[in-house]
Amino acid sequence: MNIVGFYEASTLSFRLAYLWRSEYIAARGSFVSVTPLDRSTNSDHQFARIVDATGRWDARINLNINKCTSVFAEFVNITKENKTTYLEFENNFAGALDVESRWLLGTKWTF
């Protein structure tokens, strides 16, 4: 689910977005094989790698200086939301990805 709001005028435009992703299996066939500590049994157990649900905020600001020049700033993952994975069940933690915010500043010229 995505919710996006924007404002646009001749000199200024602004976009703010909330992006939500529900939990999902990391990839088709993405299973982890776990061998039991008790090696008296010969059975491995396979668990699906699940990525937990997450939501993030993104924003973009654009300022038109004149007909040919504009400057912009883009901010991705403003709230620094992390990705957490687990194996099959939520109490079976598999890992976390520390996702930092990304900021981009730039200029555009039209000839």
C-alpha positions as CSV (number, residue, x, y, z in Angstrom):
1,M,0.0,0.0,0.0
2,N,1.3,3.4,-0.9
3,I,0.0,6.8,0.1
4,V,1.3,9.8,-1.9
5,G,0.6,13.5,-1.5
6,F,2.0,16.2,-3.7
7,Y,1.8,19.9,-4.5
8,E,2.8,21.4,-7.8
9,A,3.1,25.0,-8.9
10,S,5.1,26.7,-11.6
11,T,8.2,27.2,-9.4
12,L,7.8,24.6,-6.6
13,S,6.8,21.0,-6.4
14,F,6.7,18.7,-3.4
15,R,6.0,15.0,-3.0
16,L,5.6,13.1,0.3
17,A,5.0,9.3,0.2
18,Y,4.4,6.6,2.7
19,L,5.4,3.1,1.3
20,W,4.1,0.0,3.1
21,R,5.2,-3.6,2.3
22,S,3.5,-6.4,4.1
23,E,5.6,-9.5,5.1
24,Y,6.7,-11.7,2.3
25,I,8.9,-14.7,1.5
26,A,12.3,-13.4,0.5
27,A,12.4,-15.2,-2.8
28,R,10.8,-18.2,-4.5
29,G,12.5,-21.3,-3.2
30,S,14.3,-19.2,-0.5
31,F,14.5,-21.8,2.2
32,V,17.2,-22.4,4.8
33,S,18.2,-25.9,5.7
34,V,18.9,-26.5,9.4
35,T,20.6,-29.6,10.7
36,P,19.5,-30.6,14.2
37,L,22.1,-30.5,16.9
38,D,21.2,-34.1,17.8
39,R,22.8,-35.8,14.8
40,S,21.3,-39.1,15.7
41,T,18.6,-38.3,13.2
42,N,19.3,-37.8,9.5
43,S,16.6,-35.3,8.8
44,D,17.2,-31.6,7.9
45,H,14.5,-29.1,8.5
46,Q,13.8,-26.4,5.9
47,F,12.4,-23.1,6.9
48,A,11.1,-20.3,4.6
49,R,13.0,-17.0,5.0
50,I,10.3,-14.3,5.8
51,V,10.9,-10.6,5.5
52,D,8.9,-8.7,8.2
53,A,6.4,-6.0,7.2
54,T,7.9,-2.5,7.0
55,G,6.9,1.1,6.1
56,R,9.0,4.1,5.2
57,W,8.6,7.8,4.3
58,D,10.1,9.3,1.2
59,A,10.1,13.0,0.1
60,R,11.1,15.1,-2.9
61,I,11.3,18.9,-3.3
62,N,11.9,20.6,-6.7
63,L,12.5,24.3,-7.2
64,N,12.4,25.8,-10.7
65,I,14.8,28.7,-10.7
66,N,14.1,29.7,-14.3
67,K,13.0,28.1,-17.6
68,C,16.2,26.1,-17.9
69,T,17.4,25.4,-14.4
70,S,15.9,23.6,-11.4
71,V,17.3,22.2,-8.1
72,F,16.0,19.3,-6.2
73,A,16.4,17.3,-3.0
74,E,15.2,13.8,-2.5
75,F,15.0,11.9,0.8
76,V,14.5,8.1,0.9
77,N,13.7,6.2,4.0
78,I,13.6,9.3,6.2
79,T,12.7,7.3,9.4
80,K,15.5,4.8,8.8
81,E,13.2,1.7,8.9
82,N,15.2,-1.6,9.0
83,K,14.4,-4.9,7.4
84,T,14.1,-7.9,9.7
85,T,14.0,-11.5,8.6
86,Y,13.0,-14.6,10.4
87,L,12.7,-18.3,9.6
88,E,9.1,-19.5,9.3
89,F,8.1,-18.1,12.7
90,E,8.5,-14.6,14.2
91,N,10.4,-15.9,17.2
92,N,13.0,-17.6,15.0
93,F,15.1,-14.5,14.2
94,A,17.3,-14.8,11.1
95,G,18.8,-11.3,10.7
96,A,18.3,-7.6,10.3
97,L,19.4,-5.2,7.6
98,D,20.2,-1.7,8.9
99,V,18.9,0.5,6.1
100,E,20.1,4.1,6.4
101,S,18.4,7.2,5.0
102,R,19.6,8.3,1.6
103,W,19.7,12.0,0.6
104,L,20.2,13.2,-2.9
105,L,20.8,16.9,-3.9
106,G,21.0,17.9,-7.5
107,T,20.5,20.3,-10.3
108,K,18.8,19.9,-13.7
109,W,19.5,21.9,-16.8
110,T,17.3,22.0,-19.9
111,F,18.9,23.2,-23.2
